[in-house]
Amino acid sequence: MFSILSPPSPAPLPTPRTPSLGDLTNTFILSSGPSSKFKLCRVPNSLSDDPSRLRRAHQKSPRGCQSCKRRRVKCDEKVPCGNCWRRREHCHVGQQQCKRKAPLTPMPTPALLPSRKPADASVNLDHLRLFHHFKTSTQQTLLFEPGIWDAALRLSLHFDFLMNAILCVAARHLDCLRSTQATLPSYSTTAARHLGSALTGFRRQVAGSFTSTHIDVFVATSLLLQYDVWSNVDFLPAAQRGDRDTGFGHSADCFFSFSSSLKHVFLKSVPLIAGQPSSFMPEVQCNFPERVIAASKLHADDMETYQEFFSYDRPIDAEMLASPPQPSRGGGVIEEEPWQHHNFEVDDANPINSGYVPAVARLCLIASFIGNTTRLRPQEAKCLARYVLSFPIMCRGAFAAMVHQDDPHALLVLYHFYRAVKMLLPEKEYWWAHKRATMRESELREWLDGVVAEQT
């Protein structure tokens, strides 16, 4: 037991002072002396610090990242810091942002910058159905290898006008299949809607930042628009078939005019983006006319006979509506260079020489394969189909003008062209050409029969 002694007589109160940190941290112990009396003793401050219990000094990291400051942990101030690296999150250092060095999905190159999509763009089941049909069916019927069109499908995710062109051609294909599958609805309106969107976006891209366009996007869109020109026959029911006074609705048929414009844009624009790696350009640059000429086995005399048969000075008669003369396939096969030089002399002052004669030469080359397609190798057959596809592009403006003016000789050549296309290209595989060829051949034949009847 111990007792607390009474204090001495009161002394004057000292002036109050603010207690210091040392006054609040003194340590007292209860001890006994030699006289076995207990008393309270103060431990000196120098002895009260236990080194094992001292808290290590904390060095702040003023340049630490925001994540470490938010979690109140030490930041090593690296970029990225160790804590953010372990947590696999973004490391924010001041105003800078550094991403972790984990594998990331590769961003598109500048050539693949997506085009601006309209505010009301939306994806519905019809879009998915058309996209799936193009991937599983339509692309198998288009020229070039399907793998190349797979690349176009991937690019279409970045360019809305290419996507609309793909959906348009898929809708045209389904509309052609409707004649054999009665359950299919009409996709003509759907195709027209996607065509309008594709043309609007494509025109905006060409007029704007065209140099940043991926070359395969440009080539693929151009080819798909050409397929649409072939397969789009929506204007035909509006024309009064067989009525020579109203013509054939050429003002609504973009077969030659659009093809000519597309050729102009293509030749003018491709050099601007031709330095990019491309899957389509090796196929586009393929000299398929030379392969068609070699496979035709045409003789120089055959070409002369054909030109005489379709002579512009010859009045149209019933014989000219029959089958043109077939090539002899004898010796002395004509080669591409002399054939091109002989039949494609440029004479803008004479539309017959600059437009009509070259069209007859191309018709002769195509018609020479009638009855001989079984002997063609697969690559030769594809080159022939490409030659047919490019016919409206290769024809000069003079011939297109003659067609729009309902020139009887020009329409006679066009009639035999469609007739040859219908006979050479199978309907199932070349649906994009067969429907137009069948309908236009019938209309032109009826119109030309009227011309012959008037002359007799």
C-alpha positions in Angstrom: 0.0 0.0 0.0 1.1 3.5 -0.5 -0.3 6.9 0.4 -0.3 10.3 -1.2 1.1 13.0 1.1 -0.7 16.2 1.6 0.8 19.0 -0.4 2.5 21.9 1.2 0.9 25.3 1.7 -0.4 26.7 -1.4 1.9 28.8 -3.5 1.0 31.5 -6.0 -0.5 29.9 -9.1 1.9 30.0 -12.0 0.9 31.6 -15.3 -0.9 29.0 -17.4 1.1 27.7 -20.4 0.3 25.4 -23.2 1.4 21.9 -22.6 4.1 20.6 -24.9 4.3 17.3 -26.6 7.0 16.2 -24.1 4.5 16.8 -21.2 2.0 14.5 -22.8 4.4 11.7 -23.6 6.2 11.2 -20.2 6.2 7.7 -18.9 5.8 6.9 -15.1 6.6 3.7 -13.3 5.9 2.5 -9.8 9.1 1.6 -8.0 10.4 0.9 -4.5 13.5 2.1 -2.9 15.8 0.8 -0.1 13.3 1.9 2.5 10.7 -0.3 0.9 8.5 2.6 0.1 6.8 2.9 -3.2 6.9 6.0 -5.3 6.2 7.2 -8.8 9.2 7.9 -10.9 9.4 9.5 -14.4 11.3 7.7 -17.1 13.6 10.0 -19.1 12.5 10.6 -22.6 15.7 9.3 -24.0 14.9 5.9 -22.5 11.2 5.7 -23.5 11.9 5.1 -27.2 11.9 1.4 -28.0 13.8 1.0 -31.3 11.8 -2.1 -32.1 8.6 -0.3 -31.8 9.5 2.9 -33.6 7.6 3.7 -36.8 9.7 4.1 -39.8 9.6 7.5 -41.4 7.4 7.7 -44.5 8.7 9.4 -47.6 5.8 10.8 -49.6 5.7 10.3 -53.4 4.4 13.6 -54.8 4.7 12.2 -58.3 2.8 9.0 -57.5 -0.1 7.9 -59.6 -3.7 8.7 -58.9 -4.6 5.0 -58.2 -2.0 4.6 -55.5 -3.0 7.9 -53.9 -6.7 6.8 -53.9 -5.8 3.5 -52.2 -3.2 5.2 -49.9 -0.3 2.9 -50.8 3.3 3.7 -51.7 3.8 4.3 -55.4 7.2 3.7 -56.9 6.6 6.5 -59.4 7.4 4.4 -62.4 5.3 4.5 -65.6 3.4 2.3 -65.2 3.9 1.8 -61.5 4.3 -1.7 -59.9 1.0 -1.6 -58.2 -1.0 -0.8 -61.3 1.0 -3.3 -63.3 0.1 -6.1 -60.8 -3.5 -5.0 -60.8 -3.7 -4.8 -64.6 -5.2 -1.4 -64.7 -4.4 2.0 -66.2 -1.8 4.0 -64.4 -2.6 7.7 -64.2 0.4 9.9 -63.5 -0.6 13.6 -63.3 -2.2 14.5 -66.6 -0.4 11.6 -68.5 -2.0 8.3 -69.0 0.0 5.2 -69.7 -1.5 1.9 -70.6 -0.2 -1.4 -69.2 2.1 -3.4 -71.4 -0.3 -6.2 -71.7 -1.3 -7.6 -75.1 -4.0 -5.3 -76.6 -6.3 -5.7 -79.6 -4.4 -4.0 -82.6 -6.0 -0.7 -83.6 -6.8 -0.1 -87.2 -4.2 1.6 -89.4 -4.9 5.1 -90.6 -6.1 3.6 -93.9 -8.8 1.8 -91.9 -10.3 4.7 -90.1 -14.1 4.1 -90.0 -16.2 6.4 -92.0 -18.8 8.6 -90.3 -22.0 6.7 -89.7 -25.4 8.4 -89.8 -27.0 9.1 -86.5 -29.9 6.7 -87.3 -27.7 3.8 -88.4 -29.0 0.6 -86.8 -28.6 -3.1 -87.3 -31.6 -5.4 -87.6 -32.3 -9.0 -88.5 -32.6 -8.1 -92.2 -29.1 -6.8 -92.2 -27.8 -9.9 -90.5 -29.7 -12.1 -92.9 -28.3 -10.3 -95.9 -24.7 -10.4 -94.5 -25.0 -14.1 -93.8 -26.3 -14.8 -97.3 -23.5 -12.9 -98.9 -20.9 -14.7 -96.9 -22.3 -18.2 -97.4 -23.8 -17.9 -100.9 -23.4 -14.7 -102.9 -19.6 -14.4 -102.7 -19.2 -17.9 -104.2 -20.9 -16.6 -107.4 -18.8 -13.4 -107.8 -15.5 -13.2 -109.7 -12.3 -13.5 -107.8 -11.6 -16.0 -105.1 -13.9 -16.2 -102.1 -11.0 -15.5 -99.7 -10.7 -12.0 -101.2 -14.3 -11.3 -100.5 -13.8 -12.5 -96.9 -11.3 -9.6 -96.6 -13.9 -7.2 -98.0 -16.4 -8.5 -95.3 -13.9 -7.7 -92.6 -13.3 -4.2 -94.0 -17.0 -3.5 -94.2 -17.1 -3.4 -90.4 -15.1 -0.1 -90.7 -16.7 1.4 -93.8 -20.5 1.7 -93.8 -20.7 2.4 -97.6 -18.9 -0.9 -98.3 -21.3 -2.7 -95.9 -24.3 -1.2 -97.7 -22.8 -2.3 -101.1 -22.5 -5.8 -99.8 -26.0 -5.9 -98.4 -27.3 -4.5 -101.7 -25.7 -7.2 -103.8 -26.9 -9.9 -101.4 -30.5 -8.5 -101.7 -30.2 -8.6 -105.5 -29.1 -12.2 -105.3 -32.0 -13.2 -103.1 -34.4 -11.3 -105.4 -33.1 -13.4 -108.4 -33.5 -16.6 -106.4 -37.1 -15.6 -105.7 -38.2 -17.0 -109.1 -37.1 -20.5 -108.1 -38.1 -20.2 -104.4 -41.7 -19.0 -104.0 -41.3 -18.5 -100.3 -38.8 -15.7 -100.6 -40.1 -12.2 -100.4 -39.2 -9.4 -102.8 -35.8 -7.9 -101.9 -35.9 -5.2 -104.7 -36.8 -2.4 -102.3 -34.2 -3.5 -99.8 -31.6 -3.5 -102.5 -32.5 -0.1 -103.7 -32.4 1.3 -100.1 -28.9 -0.1 -99.5 -27.7 1.1 -102.9 -28.7 4.7 -102.1 -26.8 4.5 -98.8 -23.8 3.0 -100.5 -23.7 5.6 -103.2 -24.1 8.5 -100.7 -21.3 7.2 -98.5 -19.0 6.3 -101.4 -19.5 9.8 -103.0 -18.7 11.5 -99.7 -15.6 9.4 -99.2 -14.2 10.1 -102.7 -14.9 13.8 -102.4 -13.5 14.1 -98.9 -10.6 12.3 -97.3 -10.1 9.9 -100.1 -6.3 9.4 -99.6 -7.0 7.7 -96.3 -9.3 5.2 -97.8 -8.1 1.6 -97.9 -7.5 0.6 -101.5 -9.3 -2.7 -101.1 -12.4 -0.8 -99.8 -12.4 1.3 -102.9 -11.9 -1.6 -105.3 -14.4 -3.9 -103.5 -17.1 -1.1 -103.5 -16.5 -0.3 -107.2 -16.9 -4.0 -108.1 -20.0 -4.5 -106.1 -21.6 -1.4 -107.6 -20.8 -2.9 -111.1 -22.5 -6.1 -110.1 -25.5 -4.0 -109.0 -25.6 -2.3 -112.4 -25.8 -5.7 -114.1 -28.4 -7.2 -111.7 -30.6 -4.1 -111.3 -33.5 -4.4 -113.7 -36.1 -2.6 -111.6 -36.5 0.0 -114.4 -37.6 -2.6 -117.0 -41.3 -3.0 -116.0 -41.8 0.7 -116.3 -40.9 0.8 -120.0 -43.4 -0.1 -122.6 -41.8 -3.1 -124.1 -41.7 -3.3 -127.8 -42.9 0.3 -128.3 -40.4 1.9 -130.6 -41.8 5.3 -129.9 -41.0 5.2 -126.2 -37.7 3.3 -126.5 -36.3 1.1 -123.8 -36.0 3.5 -120.9 -32.3 4.0 -121.4 -32.4 7.2 -119.3 -33.2 4.9 -116.3 -30.8 2.2 -117.3 -27.3 3.0 -115.9 -25.6 0.1 -117.7 -23.3 2.3 -119.8 -23.5 5.7 -118.1 -22.7 4.5 -114.6 -20.0 2.1 -115.9 -18.3 5.0 -117.7 -18.4 7.3 -114.7 -17.0 4.5 -112.5 -14.2 3.9 -114.9 -13.3 7.6 -114.9 -13.2 7.7 -111.1 -11.3 4.5 -110.8 -8.5 5.5 -113.2 -8.3 9.0 -111.6 -8.3 7.9 -108.0 -6.5 4.6 -107.7 -3.0 6.1 -108.2 -3.6 8.2 -105.0 -3.9 5.1 -102.9 -2.0 2.5 -104.9 0.9 2.3 -102.6 -1.0 0.3 -100.0 -0.8 -3.5 -99.7 -3.9 -4.9 -101.5 -5.6 -8.2 -102.0 -7.7 -7.0 -104.9 -5.2 -5.1 -107.0 -3.2 -8.2 -108.3 -6.6 -9.6 -109.5 -7.6 -6.3 -111.0 -4.3 -5.9 -112.8 -4.5 -9.3 -114.3 -4.5 -9.1 -118.2 -7.7 -11.2 -118.6 -8.4 -9.9 -122.2 -5.1 -11.5 -123.4 -6.2 -14.8 -121.9 -9.6 -14.6 -123.5 -8.1 -13.8 -126.9 -5.7 -16.8 -126.6 -8.5 -19.1 -125.6 -10.7 -18.0 -128.5 -8.4 -19.2 -131.2 -9.7 -16.4 -133.4 -8.2 -16.0 -136.9 -7.6 -12.5 -138.4 -9.9 -13.4 -141.2 -12.7 -14.2 -138.7 -12.6 -10.7 -137.4 -12.8 -9.3 -140.9 -15.8 -11.5 -141.6 -17.5 -10.4 -138.4 -17.0 -6.7 -139.2 -18.4 -7.1 -142.7 -21.5 -8.9 -141.2 -22.2 -6.0 -138.8 -21.1 -3.3 -141.3 -22.8 0.0 -140.3 -23.6 0.7 -144.0 -25.6 -2.6 -144.3 -29.3 -2.3 -143.8 -30.7 -4.4 -141.0 -32.5 -7.5 -142.3 -33.7 -10.9 -140.9 -30.3 -12.5 -141.6 -28.5 -10.1 -139.2 -31.0 -11.1 -136.5 -29.9 -14.7 -136.9 -26.7 -16.2 -135.5 -23.6 -14.3 -136.6 -20.8 -16.3 -138.5 -18.9 -18.6 -136.2 -15.0 -18.5 -136.3 -13.2 -21.1 -138.4 -10.6 -21.7 -135.6 -7.9 -22.3 -138.2 -4.2 -21.4 -138.2 -2.8 -18.0 -137.8 -4.4 -17.1 -134.4 -4.7 -13.4 -133.9 -2.7 -11.9 -131.0 -3.7 -9.2 -128.6 -1.5 -6.3 -129.8 -2.4 -6.4 -133.5 -6.1 -7.1 -132.6 -6.2 -4.1 -130.3 -4.4 -1.9 -132.9 -6.6 -3.0 -135.7 -10.0 -2.7 -134.0 -9.5 0.1 -131.5 -8.3 3.1 -133.4 -9.2 6.3 -131.6 -11.2 8.6 -133.8 -13.4 10.9 -131.8 -14.6 12.7 -134.9 -16.1 9.4 -136.2 -18.4 7.6 -133.7 -18.5 4.6 -136.0 -14.8 4.0 -135.8 -14.4 5.0 -132.2 -17.5 3.4 -130.8 -19.3 1.0 -133.0 -16.4 -0.9 -134.6 -14.7 -1.7 -131.2 -18.0 -2.9 -129.8 -18.4 -5.3 -132.8 -14.9 -6.6 -132.2 -15.6 -7.3 -128.5 -18.9 -9.0 -129.5 -17.0 -11.2 -132.0 -14.5 -12.3 -129.2 -17.4 -13.2 -126.8 -19.6 -14.9 -129.4 -16.7 -17.1 -130.6 -17.1 -19.2 -127.4 -20.7 -20.2 -128.2 -20.8 -24.0 -128.3 -17.2 -24.2 -127.1 -17.5 -23.5 -123.3 -16.9 -27.2 -122.4 -13.4 -26.9 -123.7 -12.6 -23.9 -121.5 -10.5 -24.5 -118.4 -11.9 -23.0 -115.1 -9.5 -20.0 -115.2 -10.4 -19.3 -118.9 -14.1 -19.4 -118.0 -13.6 -16.9 -115.2 -11.6 -14.6 -117.6 -14.5 -14.8 -120.1 -17.0 -13.9 -117.4 -14.8 -10.9 -116.4 -14.7 -9.8 -120.0 -18.5 -9.9 -120.1 -18.7 -8.0 -116.8 -16.4 -5.3 -118.1 -18.1 -4.9 -121.5 -20.0 -1.7 -120.6 -16.8 -0.3 -119.1 -14.7 -1.0 -122.1 -17.2 0.4 -124.6 -16.4 3.9 -125.5 -18.7 6.8 -125.0 -19.6 7.0 -128.7 -21.2 3.5 -128.6 -23.1 4.3 -125.4 -24.4 7.5 -127.0 -25.6 5.5 -130.0 -27.5 3.1 -127.7 -29.2 5.9 -125.8 -30.3 7.4 -129.2 -31.9 4.1 -130.1 -29.5 3.6 -133.1 -30.7 0.4 -134.8 -27.2 -0.9 -135.5 -26.0 -0.2 -132.0 -29.1 -2.0 -130.6 -28.4 -4.9 -132.9 -24.9 -5.4 -131.5 -26.4 -5.1 -128.0 -29.0 -7.7 -128.8 -26.4 -10.2 -129.9 -24.3 -9.4 -126.9 -27.1 -10.2 -124.5 -27.9 -13.3 -126.5 -24.3 -14.5 -126.2 -24.2 -13.8 -122.5 -27.4 -15.8 -121.9 -26.0 -18.8 -123.8 -22.5 -18.7 -122.3 -23.0 -17.9 -118.6 -25.1 -20.4 -116.6 -27.9 -18.9 -114.7 -27.2 -20.3 -111.3 -23.5 -19.4 -111.2 -23.8 -16.0 -113.0 -27.2 -14.8 -111.8 -26.0 -11.2 -111.9 -25.8 -11.4 -115.7 -28.4 -13.9 -116.7 -31.6 -12.1 -115.7 -30.6 -8.9 -117.5 -29.5 -10.7 -120.6 -32.7 -12.7 -120.8 -35.0 -9.7 -120.4 -33.1 -7.3 -122.6 -32.6 -9.9 -125.4 -36.4 -10.4 -125.6 -37.2 -6.7 -125.7 -34.5 -5.9 -128.2 -35.5 -8.8 -130.5 -39.1 -7.6 -130.6 -38.0 -4.0 -131.3 -35.6 -5.1 -134.1 -38.3 -7.2 -135.7 -40.3 -4.1 -136.0 -37.4 -2.3 -137.7 -37.1 -5.2 -140.2 -40.8 -5.2 -140.9 -40.8 -1.5 -141.6 -38.0 -1.8 -144.1 -39.7 -4.6 -146.0 
